Every structure is written in structure tokens, then in C-alpha cells.
Amino acid sequence: MRIGLLAVAALALVGFVVVAVVLPQMAGAKSKEAAEALISGAEPAKQQVAANAEKAGNLAGAGRGVKVAPQSNQHGGLKWIVEENGAIRGWNEENALEIALTPTLQAGKVSWNCKGYPVSAMPPACGGR
């Protein structure tokens, strides 16, 4: 009887460790990969906005007409919106990720600031740790 109870307790402990430790780590890795895909998927729009802004000499209207087609991959749906001022917003509902890429024009060149949520899923270049 005691051996049976010990076996059940051991199985319960193993199950708890899997649920409490292993699964969150796997989900964290998946979220990090999805965040990278979300950021890299915005690259064509960043290039278009930068070209428009550098040609015009300002960011006003640099995002007008710039579109990014939604994508679907192993991370689920990835979507982006480009605002008229060139700012790019992206999200991935399946992993609850959001990014904001904000352009700055200085000395005729565009640089980008990236912020994302949740911070724990973002790479360092986008505000992560």
C-alpha cells in the first residue's frame, strides 16, 4: 500500500515539474522565435519607409501606401500596419506579442527604435533582456 502511494506521489511530482518548469520554458522559446519572425517580417516596410523619408527629407507621409501582407507560419498569424509617419506596428495574437518600430530621420538617414511586449519575449534590439 505504501509503495503504491509513493508511486502515485512520485508521478504527481513529475507532472507538477513538467507543468511548472518545462512547459513555460518551451512556451518562452516559442514566443522568442515568434517575436523574431514578427520583427524580421517588418523589414521590407522599414526599407520602403526609409527610402521614402530619405528621398523626401522628412517622415511626413513616408509610410503612405506602404503595405505588409499578413503572414501565417508555425507561430500563427503575423500582421503589420504602417502609419503615415512611417511607424510600423506588428502583432501576433497566438503568442500575445506586439511590436512598435518608430523611425527617426537625422542627417538624411533613418534609424529605427523597436519596443515590444512582452519584454521577456523580445530580443535585446527590441527592448528585451
N, C-alpha and C positions, 0 to 999 in steps of 0.2 A: 504494500500500500504506500509506504513512504517513498519507495523508488518511483512509483507512478506519479506521485505528487511532485517529486523533484524533477522528473522528466517534463511534466507539464509546466512547471515554473521555469525551467531552462528554455523551453520553446517560447514561452511568453516573453522572457528576457531578450532572446534573439529577435523576436518580432518587434519588440519595442526599439531595440538598437537600429534595426533596419528602417523603421518608420521615423525615428527621431534623428538619426545621423546620416544614413546612407542616402535616402530619398531626397532630403533637402540639398545635399551636395550635388546630386545628379541634376536636380532642377536648377541649381545655381549655374552649373556648367552650361546647361541648355539655354538659359537666359543670357549668359555672356555671349554665346555663339549667335543668338538671335539679335543681340544688340550690335554686334559687329556687322551682321548682314544688313541691318537697318541703316547703319552709318555708311557702309560702302555702297548701298543702293542709292544713296543720295548724291553720289559723286558726279554723275552726268549733269544733274541740275546745278550743282556747285560750279562746274566748269562753264555752263551756259550763263549763269548769273554773273560770274567773274568776267567773262568775255563782254557781256553787255555793259556792265558797270565800268570796266576799264576803257571801253570804246567811247561811252558817253561822258565819262569823267565824274559820274555820281551814281548813287544807288537808286535814286528815284526812278521807278519803272523798270529796274534791272531784272525783276522776276516776271514781268508781264509776258504772258504767253508761254512761259516755261512749264512744262508738264513732266511728271514722272508717273509712268504706268505702274499700277499696283502689281505686286508680285506675290506668288504663293509658292512656298517651298516647305522643307521639313520643319520650319519654325512657324508655319502658318502664314497668314496674310500679312504682308508688309505694305504700308501705304504712306504716301507723302503728299504734302501740299506746299506749293511755292507761293509766297506772298509777293505783292507788287514790289516791295522794297528789297526783295531777294532773300528774305528769311525763309528757311525751309523747316517745316515741322514734319516729323515722321512718327509712326506708331505701329505697334504690333500687339493686337488685342489678346492673342493667345498667351503671351508671356507678360502682359501688362507693362509694356515698355513704351516710353515716349522719349523723343529727342527733339532738340531745337538747335538748329545751325544758324547762327547770326553773322552776316557779313559786315566787314568794316573796310572802308576804302581809304587808304593813306598813301600818299605819294604815287598815285596812279595804280596801285596794286591792291587786290582784295585779299584780306586774311579772314579766317573763319574762327568763331568761338562756338564750341559744342558743349551743350549741357544735356544731361539725360536723367531719366528717372526709371526705375530706382537706381540710386548711385551704386549700390552693390553689384549691379549687373553691367555697369558701364566700364569701358576701358579708361585708363588714365587720361587719354586725349579728349575724353568727353565727360570729364568731371568725376570719373570713378576712382577707386583706390588701387 
